[in-house]
Every structure is written in C-alpha cells, then in structure tokens.
Amino acid sequence: MELYFIAIGVMVVIIFLTIAVFASLSGFFANFVIATKRPQFNKLIIAYKPAKGPYKDCGPAFIEVVKDVHANTRTVGIYYDDPNTVPSDKTRYVVGAILSMNGDPVDAESEKKLISNGFQIAKLPEIESAVTTAFPYRSFLSVLIAPGRVYPALTDYITRHQLTAHPFIEVYDKDDIFYIAPLDHQEKFYELVESLSETQSKKDE
C-alpha cells in the first residue's frame, strides 16, 4: 500500500513538471518588450472575413483560413472592441491571411482559393507608428497564454503614455505572435467591419 501511494505521488510530480515545462516552452514565463515604433508588418494586403461575437470563438475562423493557404502563410486577426466594455455578442473582429506585405508580390494561389470561399480582399494602410510587441508562438497553448499576459501590459503601456492606439492587430508568424496597435490611419481599419454595423442597423429598424 505504501508503494502504491509513492507511485501515485511520483506520477503527480511527473505530470506537474510536464505541464510546467510545456507552459514554460509555450511562453508562460516569457519576457516581452512593448515599444512605440514603425511595425515590421506593414502595407498588408489581406484576405479576410469580418465577424461579430465573443473573441474566444474565433478559432474556427482561423482554421478555415489555414486550410486554404500555404503552410508558411501568416494569418492575421484584427480586434476592434474592448471586451471589458462591449457585450461579447457585439465585439467585432476580422480573421484572415496575409497575401502580401511591404510591397511583396501577392500570393495569387491563396488569394484565388480564399476568394472562392467567400473571403474579401483589402489593402491596409501603411502604419507610420504603432504600439507593438511580440510573444513566442511555440504551441497551441501559446495562443491561450498570450492574451492574458500581453493585453493587460499593452493597455497599461497605452494608458501610461496617454496614447490613442487601436484597433489591435495580431499577426501569427512561424515563431512569434506580433501585436500591433496603430497610432495613425486608424479609420481605414474600421472599413473592414462596416458591413457588420450596416447589418446591425437594419436589424434595429
């Protein structure tokens, strides 16, 4: 019986250490630096779909994007509303794929596939200055850990520096999740979700 409890204890320790190591590798203890600068991801051409609802439910939309693009294609999410002040069923976001950046040629093959599946194409404005940071992207757990660590820090930075930075853009690269909150040309990003506002207006009539 004593050996049984020792074995159980060892198993619990092993499981705990495994979880701790996996969480650490996924960025749970990662350091990240927030700065105001010109973002490295700029002049984006994206294929996207606008949506409204809880941000936590955007996963299937990303899966839809990934199945239509090359493995190394960067995906993007744009989040427009503060979930702390806007009801979750009214928060607006965009999910898509980056077809071109910084003047590079457009990925025509992915563009064709995404358009055929109902995605729209948009050319985002060139951002001169933004609040930015990057978080390690090591596993699916990184996607769950990052928001709880990054967004409170971004909000604190923006508040302390008295900045008006929005909306929040997430770019998923091979090894990192990049966060960009533009300080200029912000109104252009909201054109991507105008259809959602128009739909809501018709419902309210």
C-alpha positions in Angstrom: 0.0 0.0 0.0 2.8 2.4 0.8 4.5 1.7 -2.6 1.1 2.5 -4.2 0.9 5.9 -2.6 4.6 6.6 -3.5 3.9 5.6 -7.1 0.8 8.0 -7.2 3.0 10.8 -5.7 5.7 10.3 -8.3 3.1 10.3 -11.1 1.6 13.5 -9.8 5.0 15.2 -9.7 5.8 14.0 -13.2 2.5 15.3 -14.6 3.0 18.6 -12.8 6.6 19.0 -14.1 5.4 18.1 -17.6 2.7 20.8 -17.5 5.2 23.3 -16.1 7.8 22.6 -18.8 5.2 22.7 -21.6 3.7 26.0 -20.2 7.2 27.5 -20.0 8.1 26.5 -23.5 4.8 28.0 -24.7 5.6 31.4 -23.2 4.1 31.4 -19.8 7.2 32.9 -18.3 8.4 34.7 -21.4 9.6 38.3 -21.3 8.3 40.7 -24.0 9.1 44.3 -24.7 6.5 46.9 -25.6 7.6 49.8 -27.8 6.2 52.6 -29.9 7.7 52.3 -33.4 7.0 51.6 -37.1 5.8 48.0 -37.3 7.7 45.5 -39.3 4.5 44.1 -40.8 3.2 47.0 -43.0 1.3 47.8 -46.1 -0.6 44.5 -45.8 -2.8 43.0 -48.4 -5.1 40.5 -46.7 -7.9 38.1 -47.5 -10.4 38.4 -44.6 -13.9 37.8 -43.2 -15.5 40.1 -40.7 -17.4 38.7 -37.7 -19.2 39.7 -34.6 -19.2 37.7 -31.3 -17.0 36.6 -28.5 -13.3 36.8 -29.3 -12.8 33.3 -27.8 -15.0 31.8 -30.6 -12.7 33.0 -33.4 -10.8 29.7 -33.5 -12.9 28.0 -36.3 -12.5 31.1 -38.5 -8.7 30.7 -38.3 -9.0 27.0 -39.1 -11.0 28.0 -42.2 -8.2 30.3 -43.3 -5.4 27.9 -42.7 -6.9 25.1 -44.8 -6.8 27.4 -47.9 -3.3 28.7 -47.7 0.3 27.5 -47.8 1.8 26.3 -44.5 4.1 29.3 -44.2 1.4 31.9 -44.8 1.0 34.3 -42.0 -2.5 34.7 -40.5 -4.0 37.9 -39.0 -6.7 38.9 -36.6 -7.9 42.4 -36.0 -9.9 43.1 -32.9 -11.9 46.3 -32.7 -13.8 46.5 -29.4 -12.8 46.3 -25.7 -14.5 43.2 -24.3 -14.5 44.8 -20.9 -16.9 47.5 -22.0 -18.7 46.0 -25.0 -21.0 43.0 -24.7 -19.3 39.8 -26.0 -22.0 39.3 -28.7 -21.3 42.7 -30.1 -17.5 42.7 -30.3 -16.2 42.9 -33.8 -13.2 41.3 -35.4 -11.6 40.2 -38.6 -9.8 37.0 -39.4 -7.7 36.4 -42.5 -4.5 35.6 -44.2 -1.7 38.0 -45.3 -1.3 37.7 -49.1 1.4 40.5 -49.3 3.4 42.8 -47.1 5.7 45.7 -47.6 5.1 45.7 -51.3 5.9 42.0 -51.9 4.1 40.1 -54.7 0.6 38.8 -53.8 0.2 35.1 -53.2 -2.1 34.6 -56.1 -2.9 30.9 -55.5 -4.0 31.5 -51.9 -5.9 34.6 -53.0 -7.9 32.6 -55.5 -8.8 29.9 -53.0 -9.8 32.3 -50.3 -12.0 34.5 -52.7 -13.8 31.3 -53.8 -14.6 30.6 -50.2 -16.1 34.0 -49.5 -13.2 36.0 -48.3 -12.8 39.6 -49.2 -9.6 41.4 -50.2 -8.3 44.6 -48.6 -5.2 46.7 -48.7 -4.4 48.0 -45.3 -2.8 51.4 -44.9 0.8 52.0 -44.2 1.4 52.5 -40.5 4.0 55.1 -39.5 3.8 54.5 -35.8 2.2 51.8 -33.5 2.4 50.3 -30.1 4.0 46.9 -30.7 5.3 43.8 -29.1 5.9 40.1 -29.8 5.1 36.9 -27.9 6.7 33.5 -28.5 4.5 31.2 -30.6 5.6 27.6 -29.7 2.3 25.6 -29.4 -1.4 25.9 -29.3 -1.0 26.8 -25.6 0.8 30.0 -26.6 -2.4 31.3 -28.2 -4.2 30.7 -24.9 -1.5 32.2 -22.7 -0.7 35.3 -24.8 -3.9 37.3 -24.4 -3.8 37.1 -20.6 -0.3 38.3 -20.5 0.0 40.7 -23.4 -3.2 42.7 -23.4 -3.0 43.9 -19.8 0.5 45.0 -20.4 -0.4 46.8 -23.7 -3.4 48.5 -22.0 -1.1 49.7 -19.1 1.5 51.0 -21.6 -1.1 52.9 -23.7 -2.7 54.4 -20.6 0.6 55.5 -19.0 1.8 57.1 -22.2 -1.6 58.7 -22.9 -1.9 57.2 -26.3 -4.8 56.5 -28.6 -3.9 53.2 -30.1 -6.5 50.9 -31.8 -7.6 48.5 -33.2 -5.5 45.6 -32.0 -3.8 43.6 -34.8 -2.4 40.1 -34.2 0.0 38.6 -36.8 0.8 34.9 -36.4 4.2 34.2 -37.8 6.2 30.9 -37.6 7.8 31.6 -34.2 6.0 34.7 -32.8 2.7 36.4 -32.4 3.1 40.1 -33.2 0.8 42.6 -31.6 0.3 46.0 -33.4 -2.0 48.9 -32.2 -1.8 51.6 -34.8 -1.4 55.3 -33.8 -2.3 56.6 -37.3 -4.7 55.8 -40.2 -6.9 54.0 -37.7 -10.2 54.8 -39.5 -9.1 52.8 -42.5 -9.1 49.6 -40.5 -12.7 50.1 -39.5 -13.8 50.0 -43.1 -13.3 46.2 -42.9 -16.2 45.9 -40.4 -18.6 48.5 -41.8 -20.8 45.7 -43.2 -21.3 44.5 -39.6 -22.6 47.9 -38.5 -24.9 48.1 -41.5 -26.3 44.7 -40.7 -27.0 45.7 -37.1 -28.6 48.9 -38.2 -31.1 47.0 -40.5 -31.9 44.7 -37.6 -32.6 47.7 -35.3 -35.0 49.3 -37.9 
